[in-house]
Amino acid sequence: MRVKNYMEDVIDRMFPEVIKRYPEVCKCQRCASDIKAIALNHLPPKYVATEAGEVYTKVNELSSQFEADAITALVIAIKKVIERPRH
């Protein structure tokens, strides 16, 4: 297994649901990538290198605080992209 930031998976999974709440934001690939990058920069990385580490991280993800932090980071990122889209 390669080393990866598990938070990327979390943001990718939560993104479609959160973005639905903001119909005014552009949903082009560039804006979507900007939103995800900004959100990830506001979250602590959760690197995993083994399947056991990934399972442990998934268990931690079940906490409501973990989910709230990811949603908050996405909302902040969406608002920044709405204010200053790069296209």
C-alpha positions in Angstrom: 0.0 0.0 0.0 1.3 3.4 -0.8 1.3 6.3 1.7 -1.7 8.6 1.3 -3.5 11.4 3.0 -6.8 9.8 4.0 -8.4 13.2 4.3 -8.4 13.4 0.5 -10.8 10.4 0.5 -13.0 12.1 3.1 -13.2 15.4 1.2 -13.9 13.5 -2.1 -16.7 11.6 -0.5 -18.3 14.6 1.3 -17.8 17.1 -1.5 -20.9 16.2 -3.7 -23.3 16.5 -0.7 -21.9 19.8 0.6 -21.7 21.4 -2.8 -25.4 20.8 -3.4 -26.1 23.4 -0.7 -24.4 26.1 -2.8 -26.1 26.3 -6.2 -24.3 29.7 -6.9 -20.8 28.1 -6.9 -19.3 27.1 -10.2 -19.0 23.4 -10.5 -16.4 23.2 -13.2 -13.3 21.0 -12.7 -11.0 23.9 -11.8 -13.3 25.3 -9.2 -14.0 21.9 -7.7 -10.3 21.2 -7.5 -9.7 24.6 -5.9 -12.4 23.9 -3.3 -10.9 20.5 -2.4 -7.4 21.9 -2.2 -8.4 24.8 0.0 -10.4 22.5 2.3 -7.5 20.0 2.6 -5.1 22.9 3.5 -7.4 23.7 6.4 -7.5 20.1 7.8 -4.7 18.2 9.5 -3.4 15.4 7.2 -4.2 11.8 8.2 -1.5 9.8 6.5 -1.9 6.0 6.3 0.6 3.5 5.0 -1.1 0.2 5.8 -4.5 -1.2 5.6 -4.7 -1.4 9.4 -3.9 2.3 9.5 -6.7 3.0 7.0 -9.2 1.0 9.1 -8.1 2.9 12.3 -8.6 6.2 10.5 -12.0 5.1 9.2 -13.1 4.3 12.8 -12.0 7.8 13.9 -13.9 9.3 11.0 -17.1 8.1 12.7 -16.8 10.8 15.3 -19.1 13.7 14.7 -16.3 16.2 15.3 -14.3 14.6 12.5 -17.2 15.1 10.1 -18.0 18.6 11.3 -14.3 19.7 10.7 -14.4 18.3 7.2 -17.8 20.0 6.4 -16.5 23.3 7.9 -13.4 23.2 5.8 -15.4 22.6 2.6 -17.8 25.4 3.4 -14.9 27.8 4.0 -13.4 26.7 0.7 -16.6 27.1 -1.2 -17.1 30.6 0.1 -13.6 31.5 -1.0 -14.1 30.2 -4.5 -17.4 31.9 -4.8 -15.7 35.2 -3.9 -12.7 34.7 -6.3 -13.1 32.0 -8.9 -10.0 31.5 -11.0 -11.6 31.2 -14.4 
